[in-house]
Amino acid sequence: MSLINKASFRKLALKRLQFFSNVGKIKKNKNICLKIQKIIDFHRPKKILLYIPLSLEVDVMPIITELRKRKNVEVYVPFMKGDSFVPVLFRFPLHVKKFGIKEPNFSTFRNNEIALDMIVVPIVGIDKTYRRIGFGAGMYDRFFERLKYKPITIFTQIKLCKTNNIVTSDHDIEPDYIITS
C-alpha cells in the first residue's frame, strides 16, 4: 500500500468534486448556504470575508447577496495581490483574473486595516488533522499566516473529501466549522 501525499490527494479530491459538483448541485448549494447562514446569524460578524465561487466550489453568492442588504455587515472577498490576497469590499463589476477567479476592482480604502470577524474558505479537502488542502497556490495559508488575530473560520465544500493520512503541514489552516452536503 502506498502512502498518499498532498499532491496525490488533491488530484483525487478534485476528480471527486468534479463529479459531485454536477450531481444535485443546486439543492446541495442551498442546503450548505442555509447551514453557513445559521452560523453567521449565531455569531453576527460585522466584517466577513467570503469568496466568489469557482465551478467546483460551494456557490456562496446567495449569502453575499443577503449580507449586502444588511446595514451592519461589510462583505469582503479576496483580491489577489503578490503571493496572497487582500480583502476588498464586494461590489460590481467583477473581472476574471488569474486562475479564472473573479474579483471586484481593487480598492485601497482600509485594506490593510480590516479586522475580519469571520472568513468562509473553500476547500479541496482535509486530512486527519482537519487542516485545509486547497488548490495548491497557498494564498489562504499565507493570508492567515500574516493575520495577527484568529477570525472564526468556516471551511466549505460540496462533498467532503477527507484522507485519514496526515498530508498537511503546520502552516495549513484549521477551521472552527466544516460545512458540506
Kinemage of the C-alpha trace (Angstrom):
@kinemage 1
@onewidth
@group {chain A} dominant
@subgroup {mainchain}
@vectorlist {calphas} color= white
{ca met a 1} P 0.000 0.000 0.000
{ca ser a 2} L 1.472 3.341 -0.993
{ca leu a 3} L 1.310 6.389 1.211
{ca ile a 4} L -0.747 9.273 -0.074
{ca asn a 5} L 0.775 12.755 -0.233
{ca lys a 6} L -0.823 16.154 -0.510
{ca ala a 7} L -0.496 16.411 -4.302
{ca ser a 8} L -1.972 12.957 -4.989
{ca phe a 9} L -4.806 13.516 -2.503
{ca arg a 10} L -5.572 16.911 -4.100
{ca lys a 11} L -5.764 15.254 -7.523
{ca leu a 12} L -8.167 12.556 -6.249
{ca ala a 13} L -10.295 15.102 -4.389
{ca leu a 14} L -10.596 17.370 -7.436
{ca lys a 15} L -11.807 14.423 -9.547
{ca arg a 16} L -14.369 13.579 -6.875
{ca leu a 17} L -15.513 17.206 -6.665
{ca gln a 18} L -15.938 17.418 -10.441
{ca phe a 19} L -18.370 14.522 -10.209
{ca phe a 20} L -20.241 15.675 -7.098
{ca ser a 21} L -20.439 19.320 -8.163
{ca asn a 22} L -22.711 18.246 -11.023
{ca val a 23} L -24.961 15.876 -9.050
{ca gly a 24} L -27.800 17.750 -7.356
{ca lys a 25} L -25.660 20.878 -7.196
{ca ile a 26} L -28.485 23.393 -6.730
{ca lys a 27} L -30.001 21.550 -3.774
{ca lys a 28} L -26.592 20.913 -2.163
{ca asn a 29} L -25.573 24.555 -2.530
{ca lys a 30} L -28.840 25.707 -0.986
{ca asn a 31} L -28.501 23.338 1.995
{ca ile a 32} L -24.883 24.314 2.609
{ca cys a 33} L -25.690 28.019 2.354
{ca leu a 34} L -28.501 27.606 4.906
{ca lys a 35} L -26.048 25.981 7.339
{ca ile a 36} L -23.484 28.734 6.810
{ca gln a 37} L -26.183 31.376 7.242
{ca lys a 38} L -27.154 29.854 10.617
{ca ile a 39} L -23.551 30.145 11.803
{ca ile a 40} L -23.385 33.733 10.559
{ca asp a 41} L -26.650 34.588 12.318
{ca phe a 42} L -25.374 32.994 15.539
{ca his a 43} L -22.007 34.834 15.582
{ca arg a 44} L -23.232 38.082 13.971
{ca pro a 45} L -19.953 39.130 12.358
{ca lys a 46} L -19.631 42.768 11.325
{ca lys a 47} L -16.898 42.078 8.749
{ca ile a 48} L -16.962 38.827 6.837
{ca leu a 49} L -14.803 37.517 4.015
{ca leu a 50} L -16.458 35.150 1.557
{ca tyr a 51} L -15.253 34.147 -1.906
{ca ile a 52} L -16.548 34.409 -5.440
{ca pro a 53} L -17.042 30.713 -6.289
{ca leu a 54} L -15.432 28.631 -8.991
{ca ser a 55} L -17.498 25.820 -10.525
{ca leu a 56} L -16.186 23.170 -8.077
{ca glu a 57} L -16.853 25.323 -5.022
{ca val a 58} L -19.996 25.914 -2.999
{ca asp a 59} L -21.911 28.814 -4.537
{ca val a 60} L -21.976 31.340 -1.685
{ca met a 61} L -23.328 34.145 -3.885
{ca pro a 62} L -26.804 33.917 -2.245
{ca ile a 63} L -25.120 34.575 1.126
{ca ile a 64} L -23.190 37.518 -0.312
{ca thr a 65} L -26.411 38.930 -1.775
{ca glu a 66} L -28.274 38.566 1.528
{ca leu a 67} L -25.488 40.016 3.672
{ca arg a 68} L -25.057 43.027 1.406
{ca lys a 69} L -28.659 44.005 2.234
{ca arg a 70} L -27.793 44.259 5.913
{ca lys a 71} L -26.668 47.661 7.108
{ca asn a 72} L -24.479 46.346 9.924
{ca val a 73} L -22.359 43.904 7.856
{ca glu a 74} L -19.455 44.562 5.495
{ca val a 75} L -18.856 41.809 2.909
{ca tyr a 76} L -15.322 41.294 1.625
{ca val a 77} L -13.846 38.970 -0.977
{ca pro a 78} L -10.225 38.101 -1.803
{ca phe a 79} L -8.287 40.258 -4.253
{ca met a 80} L -5.091 38.514 -5.359
{ca lys a 81} L -2.029 40.559 -4.566
{ca gly a 82} L 1.502 39.182 -4.649
{ca asp a 83} L 1.715 35.687 -3.163
{ca ser a 84} L -1.574 36.023 -1.269
{ca phe a 85} L -4.605 38.313 -1.294
{ca val a 86} L -6.109 41.297 0.447
{ca pro a 87} L -9.756 41.606 1.416
{ca val a 88} L -11.721 44.115 -0.678
{ca leu a 89} L -15.350 45.110 -0.368
{ca phe a 90} L -17.583 43.072 -2.652
{ca arg a 91} L -19.009 45.193 -5.422
{ca phe a 92} L -19.688 45.063 -9.130
{ca pro a 93} L -18.334 44.841 -11.781
{ca leu a 94} L -16.407 41.600 -11.370
{ca his a 95} L -13.416 40.803 -13.570
{ca val a 96} L -11.940 37.377 -14.385
{ca lys a 97} L -8.333 37.212 -13.180
{ca lys a 98} L -5.596 34.611 -12.639
{ca phe a 99} L -6.817 31.003 -12.144
{ca gly a 100} L -10.249 32.069 -13.537
{ca ile a 101} L -11.079 33.783 -10.237
{ca lys a 102} L -13.496 36.695 -10.384
{ca glu a 103} L -12.652 39.836 -8.428
{ca pro a 104} L -14.082 43.313 -7.991
{ca asn a 105} L -11.898 46.323 -8.683
{ca phe a 106} L -9.113 46.864 -6.170
{ca ser a 107} L -9.767 49.451 -3.505
{ca thr a 108} L -7.054 50.838 -1.262
{ca phe a 109} L -9.659 52.007 1.251
{ca arg a 110} L -8.680 50.445 4.602
{ca asn a 111} L -7.497 47.166 3.040
{ca asn a 112} L -4.602 46.759 5.451
{ca glu a 113} L -6.651 47.800 8.481
{ca ile a 114} L -9.576 45.383 8.156
{ca ala a 115} L -10.094 43.103 11.151
{ca leu a 116} L -12.334 40.363 9.815
{ca asp a 117} L -14.668 38.644 12.273
{ca met a 118} L -15.357 35.632 10.070
{ca ile a 119} L -13.887 34.005 6.967
{ca val a 120} L -15.606 31.423 4.762
{ca val a 121} L -12.982 29.372 2.922
{ca pro a 122} L -13.457 26.929 0.023
{ca ile a 123} L -11.522 23.686 0.353
{ca val a 124} L -10.467 20.825 -1.903
{ca gly a 125} L -10.222 18.544 1.113
{ca ile a 126} L -8.945 17.994 4.622
{ca asp a 127} L -6.661 15.473 6.225
{ca lys a 128} L -6.740 13.611 9.533
{ca thr a 129} L -5.804 16.832 11.384
{ca tyr a 130} L -8.708 18.716 9.738
{ca arg a 131} L -6.281 21.154 8.104
{ca arg a 132} L -7.124 22.627 4.716
{ca ile a 133} L -5.987 21.274 1.402
{ca gly a 134} L -6.652 23.909 -1.217
{ca phe a 135} L -5.975 24.233 -4.908
{ca gly a 136} L -2.222 24.445 -4.322
{ca ala a 137} L -1.379 28.133 -4.675
{ca gly a 138} L -1.112 28.686 -0.891
{ca met a 139} L -2.921 32.025 -0.955
{ca tyr a 140} L -5.199 31.342 2.024
{ca asp a 141} L -2.336 29.829 4.044
{ca arg a 142} L -0.188 32.927 3.542
{ca phe a 143} L -3.140 35.233 4.250
{ca phe a 144} L -3.894 33.505 7.566
{ca glu a 145} L -0.199 33.333 8.462
{ca arg a 146} L 0.017 37.132 8.254
{ca leu a 147} L -3.034 37.773 10.435
{ca lys a 148} L -2.338 38.902 13.971
{ca tyr a 149} L -5.673 37.529 15.224
{ca lys a 150} L -7.879 34.473 14.661
{ca pro a 151} L -11.238 35.093 12.972
{ca ile a 152} L -13.993 32.481 13.045
{ca thr a 153} L -13.169 30.217 10.124
{ca ile a 154} L -15.656 28.125 8.146
{ca phe a 155} L -14.480 25.560 5.585
{ca thr a 156} L -16.997 24.697 2.906
{ca gln a 157} L -17.175 22.027 0.231
{ca ile a 158} L -19.899 20.395 -1.903
{ca lys a 159} L -18.923 16.874 -0.752
{ca leu a 160} L -16.373 16.300 1.984
{ca cys a 161} L -13.091 14.911 0.710
{ca lys a 162} L -11.030 13.662 3.640
{ca thr a 163} L -7.981 11.460 3.945
{ca asn a 164} L -7.150 9.572 7.120
{ca asn a 165} L -3.489 10.310 6.478
{ca ile a 166} L -1.666 13.437 7.557
{ca val a 167} L -0.687 15.269 4.360
{ca thr a 168} L -0.755 18.876 5.590
{ca ser a 169} L 1.863 20.989 7.334
{ca asp a 170} L 1.666 23.060 10.495
{ca his a 171} L 1.089 26.221 8.428
{ca asp a 172} L -2.059 24.787 6.797
{ca ile a 173} L -5.117 26.384 8.363
{ca glu a 174} L -7.694 24.765 10.654
{ca pro a 175} L -11.400 25.653 10.820
{ca asp a 176} L -13.879 26.346 13.537
{ca tyr a 177} L -16.576 24.771 11.328
{ca ile a 178} L -16.663 22.464 8.288
{ca ile a 179} L -19.871 22.683 6.238
{ca thr a 180} L -20.601 20.179 3.439
{ca ser a 181} L -23.649 18.494 1.970
